[in-house]
Amino acid sequence: MLCVILALVLLPLLFVVAASFSDPDAVITGKVWFWPVGPNIEAYKMIFKNADILNGYRNTIVYTIIGTCVNLVLTVCAAYPLSRREFAGRNVFIMLMVFTMYFDGGLIPTFLNVRNLRLIDSMWALILPAAVSTFNIIITRTFFVNAIPNELHEAATIDGSSHIRTLLTIVMPLSKPVLAVITLYYAVSHWNSYFSALLYINTRTKYPLQIILREILVLRLMPERISMTRQDMLSHSEQLKRGELLKYAVIVAANLPVLMIYPMIQKYFVQGVMIGSIKG
């Protein structure tokens, strides 16, 4: 069963990678399966020559880095006090946070709120509405409760340490597994963010990579031409071939950073998820 699941996941990925290195005619005619046909790197040369793709890459990297930093700070600042027994009313706050996981205002109130805050067409429209995740707060808070002995907090308090100092010098260094997990969750969410940018970003120079990828995959694959000369038809056919080749290369390039980051934090991933999910 695991082999079947692996094949279902891996084979489409192999096809995309093979198609990105293949001749466009071979891709269009269906000759490419899991190995490049007519190997070339023209598609990747086109990526580095395309200003929109490079700009989208830069914007996505900026949005991901800044957004993930905001997410981590707010998540830790919320999870730490909720993990302390002396914090009065913590169960009430947890219940209110959990309530938001099942009920929210919906798309229209969210859009109106972003508009009223004058965040439309700005980077913060993609970061502030998703600044914190209740699910990740619960995971982090549970890790702080179960993995950090209460005796450490008591010893730090006796030594005169404040809560902020205890958090920065004791809790954070011991929480690398859960921090790695929520960093991955937040970073992947920002990297793949598409719908928020479609709603809130109007200026083309601020588009993230996913919007550019959408244009390549959807908008440019169905051009409508009412009348074309022979030369126009040849040019149009060549554009379709280039677009077919480019879309696979952009998919690979868009997912490559995440694939590179994951092995670096894999050793923390299972530990952080398992410890953070023992108790809700």
Secondary structure, 3 states (H helix, E strand, C coil): CHHHHHHHHHHHHHHHHHHHCCCHHHHHCCCCCCCCCCCCCHHHHHHHHCHHHHHHHHHHHHHHHHHHHHHHHHHHHHHHHHHCCCCCCHHHHHHHHHHHHHCCCCHHHHHHHHHHCCCCCCCHHHHHHHCCCHHHHHHHHHHHHHHCCHHHHHHHHHCCCCHHHHHHHHHCHHHHHHHHHHHHHHHHHHHCCCHHHHHHCCCHHHCCHHHHHHHHHCHHHCCCCCCCCHHHHHHHHHHHHHHHHHHHHHHHHHHHHHHHHHHHHHHHHHHHHHHHCCCC
